[in-house]
């Protein structure tokens, strides 16, 4: 089976006064090697199509793309292309921000997303953090992968971070989380001893995009703890996702995910600070 798209979703920006601007997220299947993506935009479903990105990206999303809309009721159409080098592997169907929703449903959905986004950032108890989406395709790790099976033989590799794919995870995506009850209490990761630990599951809700999957990682920015995602549930409106519920376990301090690079943090004076 060749490369194909499982879905392409368009998320509107919510800032007051923002004209145009969308975040595009996609999921693919049937890819084994390293690939890149280009996002196309048009005013009509049949084109003409224009590229949104100056250079193709190797991530599974593109932020703040599209054309400035003077009339917010106008539709834009998007496509995503998969490339292996300069070879085009697949092109998605054209989609709009409304997807299968009519105009009224879309306006309701957009407002629901805006409120969810605001709640995560303003509600006491919500935690800032990052989502690390696990790479499931790309160049195989030459350090720890079995030569015959192509699977990792060590979860401590600093090249693939135990995933078997070079790089391990896509760059960290800012993602707030709201603990379902209260944040789980654990001992300090710096003092833990290597060896088996009892898995203590935590429940948290996050924004619906980008889509989280089992084996992805959520990072608590306040504590520095890394959590492996076990299961993902979805709250929806007319089939469109509103939030994601994560069941997670905290990774031990020795896991290589703790060395995965995160965006730089800055204090009130503008000086960089280190995450826990």
N, C-alpha and C positions, 0 to 999 in steps of 0.2 A: 504494500500500500504506500502511495506517495504522500508527500506533504499536503496537509489540508488544515482548515481552520475549524476548531470546535465552536468558537464564538468570537464576536467582535462587539464590544460595548462602548458607547459614547457617553461620557459623563459631563454635564454642563458645569460651568463655574457659577458660584453663588454670590460673589462679592457685588455689593451695590455699585452701580456705575460701570461694571465690567461689561464691555461690548464684545460679544463673540468669545471665543476661547473655549476649548473642550479638551478633556483628557480622554485618550483612546486606550483601551485595554483589550488584549486578545489572548486566546489560548489556541495552541496548535497541537497537531499529532502527526505521526509518520515521519519525524525528522530524527536523524541520528548524529549528524555532524554539526559543525559550527555554521550558523546561518545569520543573516541580518534581515532587517525589515524596513520597509518604506511605507509611509501613510500618504494616501492620495485624497484630495478633496475636490468637490465639484458642486455646482449650483443645481445640476440636474442629474437624475439617476443614470443617464446615458453619457454624461461627460459634457464638455472636455474636462479631463482630470489633470490636476496640478499636484506636484509633490509638496508635502508640508515640511519635510525635514531636509536640511542642507546636505546631510550625510545620513545614510541608513544607520539604524541603531541595532544593537544586539540585545536590547532589553525587550520585555513583553508589554511595554506601554510607551506612550508618547504624551507628554504633558504640554498643555497650552498650545494646541494646534488648531487649525481652521482659519476661517476668514472673519474679519470684523463685520458684524451685522449691524447695519443702521436700522433695519426693521427686524425686531426680535421674533416676529412671526414667520420669517423666512426659514426655509429648511436648507441644511447643508447635507451633502452625502459624502460618506467616507468609504474607502477601501484600504486594505492592508495587503502588501506584497511580501513574499518570502524569497530571499535570494541566497544562493550558495555561490559566493564570489560574485561574478557578474551574471550568473545564470538564474533566470526567474523560475522558481519552483512552483509557486502557486499564488493566486490572487483571490481574496475573499469576495463574497457578494457585497454589493453596496448596502450600507446601513445608514440610518439617521439617528440622531439623539432620541427620537421618539420611539424607535424600535417598533413594537407591535401596539403601542399605546396610541389612542386618539389624542387630539390636542388637549381636551379637558383633562384626561387621565395623565397626560405628560406634565401639565402644569401642576397638578396635585402631587405627582411623584417628585418633581423637581423641588417643590416646597418641602416635602417630607425629607428629602435628602439634605436640604439646607439645614433643617432643624436638627436632624441626626448629627450632622457635621458640627453644628454649633454646640449641641449637648455634650459631645465628646470632649470638646476643648474647654467648656465653661463649667460643667457640672463638677462639684467637689467629689473627689474620690476617683475621677478619671486619671489615668496615668499616660503621660507621653511615652512613646516608644517607637520602635522600628519593626517593620515586617521584612524578613529575609526570605525571598521566594527561592526555593531550591531549583537549581538547574537540572533539567531532565534530559537535555540534549546538549551536544557540544563535543569538544575534543576530549577523548579519554585521558585520564591521568596516567602518565607514564611512570609515576613513582610507586603507586600502590595498587594499580589494577592488575588482576589476573590476566596473563597474556592470552589464555584460551577463552575464558568466559567474559572478559572485559568488565568484571565487577570488582569493586574495591575490597581489599583484604585487610584493611586497617581503617578504623574510624578516627585515627589520630593524625592523619596526613594533613600537613599544613598547606599543601598545594590544592587539594580538592575538598578539604574539610570533611572528609569521610563520605563524600557523595559519589566519587568515581569520575566526576566531570571537572575539568580544570576550572578553577574559580569558585566552584561549590555553590555559590548563591549569587543572585543578581544584586546590584547595589541596593543598599538599605533604603526602604521607602517609609517615610514618616507615617506612623499609624498609632493613634490614641486607642486605649483600651479601657473599658469600664468593667471592673471585676463584678461578676454576677452576685456575689455576696460580700466578701471582703478578701483583700489580697492574702494569699497563703503565707504563713510564717515558716521560715526555714532557717537553718543554721547558716553561718557565714560561709560563702563559697571558698574563701581564702583558707579556711581552717579544715575543710573537709579532707578526709583521707581517701585515697583511691580504693576502688572496690565496689561491689554491688551496693546499691542504695534502694530504699523502699520508694516506689513511685507514688508521689502524692499529686493527684490531679487537681488542676485549677480550672475554673470556668471564667471566661471573659467575653465581652461583646466588643466588636470592632466595626469600623466603617466597611461597607460592602465591596469596595474596590481599593486595590486590586484583589482578585479572588485568592483567598488562602487555601492551601491544600494540606493534606496529611504529610508530615515530614518537613514542612516549612518551619521557620523559627520566628518567634516574636521576642523582641528585646525590650525589657523594662528599662527605660532611660534613667529612671531614678536610682535603681539598685544595681543596674548592670546585669541582672540575671537574664539568662537565655532560656527560653521555653520551647520545647519541641511540640508542635501541634499534632495531636492524635486524631481528632475528628473535627469536622466543620459543619455546622448547621446554619440555615438561612431563614431570615424573616423576609417576607416578600409582600409586594403590593401589585396585584394583577400580574403575577409572574415575574415582576422586576424586583431584584434584591434591595432590601432596605438596610439590613445589618447582617453580620456574621457572628455566630456564637462558636467560640473555640474551646475545646477540651484539650488541656496541655499538661505536660510534666516539665519540671525544671531540670535542666541539664547539669551534671556535675561540673565542678570548676575545671577539671582536666580536659573537658571536651574542646576540640579545636575551634568550635564556633565562637569561643570567647576571644579568639585572636582575629576574627574576621573584621576588616576595617569598617568603621562607622563614620558618619559625617562628623566633622569637627564641631565641638561645642565651644561657645564663647561666654565669658563672664561679662558683667556690667561695664567693664572698662575696655572690652573688645579683645582681651587676651584669650588665646585658646586654653581650654581646660580639658582634662582627661576624664572620660567616662569611668565609672567604677569598673 
